[in-house]
Amino acid sequence: MTQSATPRRVSYQTDEFEPAPVELPDEAVPRETPVLPAPDAPRIIVIANQKGGVGKTTTAVNLAAGLAGGGLRVLVIDLDPQGNASTALGIDHQEGVAGTYEVLIDGAPIDRHVKASPEARGLWVLPATIDLAGAEIALVDVPGRESRLLRAIDRLIARHRVDYIFIDCPPSLGLLTLNALVAARELLVPIQCEYYALEGVSQLLRTIDLVKGSMNDRLKLSTIVLTMFDARTRLSTQVANEVRTHFPAETLTTAIPRSVRVSEAPSYGQTVIAYHRASAGARAYLAAAEEIARRGATGKGRR
């Protein structure tokens, strides 16, 4: 595609799930990628790494777009007050826009506030606004504060067919991230192929053990995505080998390369898949999305 000199503003869509328990429309549309296998049950995946700058949000939105582009129904829950996932998926998240805050604080149904993303058909977003920054304080004295998101997701999947739910967390282990860990069944950790790559991962895994022991026995580390990989450097190769040694079953075969297009895409309010589909970064995320889908498929699916 041809880029203009200034970032292009996407047109925001305001389509929402119907509040009644109805099936989302299943429309056949041309796809550039093969239709991916659907899981037998919704896969609820939290994307977390307390270390910042590892490509966490970039990974969340591009995997979501890749899976939706493959014919699956995907919801991204933006749990970061910065709202970067909402921005990348073309969703308005200015102060006062209803979204994750209302779900956590007011107990509002998720399907009341989700928005359809222009990035792909079958892709929805529950936006985050700066209001979410005060959620942890507001939840301190609320009974069952760590399971508010779990209950909201349970209500959603009881009423709507969703194949994947990605939860994008802030780079901390506070109450927002705890809600995500309690609600999710899988943990996906992006790890950058640079110095101190495993920094923070051990603490995150200890937190997971605590959550599993008391609040969510279903949670498991299922996927590690290597990001910012530079095949020209020995360091990237060494880090990738180290990660694969520690997590051989969980680490995807596909590594996400360091890419100018990946860095540029957010300023256009897009995923790299929509911004420059032919780029190395977009091709890598599409391959990673397919790998995740095939790893989680049993061959039965819910098509």
N, C-alpha and C positions, 0 to 999 in steps of 0.2 A: 504494500500500500504506500501511498505518497503522504509524507508528513508535512504539515505546514510549519511555519517558523515559530508559531506560538501554540501552546497546548490547546487542543480542541476540547471543548466542554461537551460532555455527553448529555443527551436529553434524558432526564430522570423519568422513570416510569413509576406509576403508583398502583399497579395491579396488586391485589391482595388475594390470599386464600379466601374463599367464601367462608363465612362464619358457620354455615351449616356443614354437617359431615358428608361432604361430597367428594367424589374422585376428581382429581385434577385432570383436565383434558389431555388425552393422549393423541397428539397430532403427529402424523408422519411428515417429516420434513427432510429435505436432502441433507446429507451429512458428508463432510469431507473425510471423516474418520469412520472406521467400522463401528457398528453398534456394539457397545460393551455389555458383558454379561451382568445381570442384576443380581444382587445378593438375595438370599432367601428371606432375610430380615433386615431392617434398617441398620446400617453401620453408623454408629455414633462415635466420631473421632475427635478427640481434643488435640489441638496442635499447640505444644507448649515447649518452651525452653527459657529458663530464667535469664540466660545470657542474651543480651540484645544484639541486634545486627546480624542475625544468622539467617535471615530470609524467611522468618516465620510467617508473616502475613502474606508475603509474595508467594510462598509455597501453598498456603491455604487457598488463596483465591484462584491460582492457576490450576491446582489440582481439581478444585470444584468446577471451574470452567471446562477443563478437559473431560471430566466425567459427564457433565451435563451435555457437552458437545457430542458425546458418545451415546446419547439417547437415555441417560439416567436422570432421575429426579433428585436434585441436590439442594440442600438448604445450608447457607452459611450464617452462623450466629456470631455476630461481631460483639465480643465481650471486652474489647479494649476501648477505653474512653477516647483515645485519639481517633478512632473511627477509620483507620487506614484501609481496612478490608472493605468497608462501605464505599469509600472513595474509589478504590480500584475496580469495584464492580458497578460503578455508575449510579450509586444510590445517594440521594440527598441525606445528610446527617447533621444539618445545622442544629443549633440549640433549639430545643422545643419539639423536634421531630420525635414522634413516639417510636419506641423500639425496645431494645433490651432492658433499659431502665424500668419501663412500665411492667415488663414481664417479671422482673425480679422483685421490685418494690411493691407494685400494686396487685400482683398476681394475675395480670392480664393474659389472655390466651395468646400464644405465639402467632396463630393464624390471623389475628386481628391486625397485626402490625408489620407482617412481612411484605416486602416489595419484590416485584419481578425485576431481575437484572437484565439489562439490554445486552449483556455479554453472551448469553446463550439461552435458548429455549429450555425450560425445565430447571432454571437456576433462580433461586430466591434468596433474599437476604433479610435478616433481622438486624436493622442498623443500630449502631452505637453512637451516642452523642456525648458531649462533654459532661452532661448531667450524670453520666455513669460514674464519674470520678467521685461522687459523693455516696455511691451505693454502699460501699463497705461500712461507712459510718451509720448509714440509715438502717443497715441490716443487723447491727451489733446486738440489739435486744430482741430481734425477731425470732420466735421459736422455729426450729428447723431451718435456720438461715442458710446452711450449707447445702440444702437439697431443694432449694426453690427452682433452680433450673431443671433438675431432674423431673420434678412433678409437671412442669410446663411441657417438657419434651414428651413425657409419657402421654399427656393429654393430646398432644399433636399427632403422634404416630397412631393413636387409637382411632383417629378420625381421618387421617390423610395418608396416602401412600407416599413415602419418601424413601429413596434408596440410600442416600448418604446425608449425614448431618455433620458438618465441620464446625468446630467451635474454636474461634481465634482468640487467644488469651493475651492479656498484657504480660510484659516481661518481668513478672514477679510471682511470688507464691502466696498472694493474699487471698481474701475471701472470694473474689471474682474467679480466680483460677481454681480455688477449692470447689466452687460450684460446678465448674466445668469438669473437674476430675471425678466428682461424685456422679455427674450426669452421664459421662461417657463410658463406653465399653472398650475403646481402644485409645492408645496414646501414640501420636506421631510426633517424632522429634526431628526437626531440621538441625543438622550439624554442619557448620561451615568448615571448609577444608583449609584452615589457617591455624596459626599458633593458638594454643589453649582451646582447641576444638572441643575437648571433652569437659572443659570447665563448666561447672554447674550441673552437668548431667548426673553425676553421682548424687548430688543433693536432691535433684528432681526425682531420681529413682527411690531415694529414701522416703521422700514425701509420698510417692505412689504406694510404697509398702505400708505406710501409716494409714493411707486412705483405704487400701484393700483390707487392712486388718479391722477397720472399725466402721467404714461407711460404704464401700463399694467393692465387693469381692470379684465383680466381673471385670474390673479394669485390668488391662494388660498392655504392655509395650508391644505393639504389633509392627510398627514401621519406623525406620530411620531413613531420612532423605539427606544425602550429601549435597550441600549447596556450595556455590562459589568455587567450583572445581576448575583448576587451571592445569591442563595436561602438560603445559610447557614447564612447569616447576616441579622439582623433586619434592618440595614440601607437600603439595596437594596430594601427590601419590602416596607419600608416607602417611599422611593423616587418613586418607581413604583406607589404606591397608590396616591401620591401627583400629579404625572404627569397625571394619569388617571382621577383624580378629576378635574384638570384644562382643560384637553383635552379628554373628554370621547369618542367622536366620532372618533377622529383622531388617537388615540393610538392603535397600533396593539395589538392583543391578544398575539401574539408571542413575547417573550423577548429573546434577544441574550445573552447567558450566557458568563461569563468570561471564557476563554478557552485558554489553552496553544497552541492548534493546530491553533486557529485563529491568535495568535501572531507569530507562526512559519511560516505560509504559505507565507507571503511576501518575506522572505529570499530565498525561492525557486522559486520566480517569478510566484506564483500561487495564486488562490483563495483558501480558505479553502475547498471549495466544491471539487476541483480537487485534492488538497493535501491530504485530509483525509475525504472522503465523509461520513464515518461512525461516525465521531466525533460529539459531542454534538453541537458544533458551526456550523458545516456544516448542520446538520439536522435542526437547528433553522433558518438558513438563507433560506434553501429550503422551510420551512414552511411559513416564512415571505413573500417570493416571491410569493408563491401560494395565500396567503391571499391578497396581493396587487392586483394580477391578478383578483381574484374573486370579490374583492371590486369594481374594475373598469370595470367589464364586465356587459353588459346589457342583455346578452343571445343571441344577434344577431351576434356580432363579425364580423371578416373579413376573415374567413377561406376560 
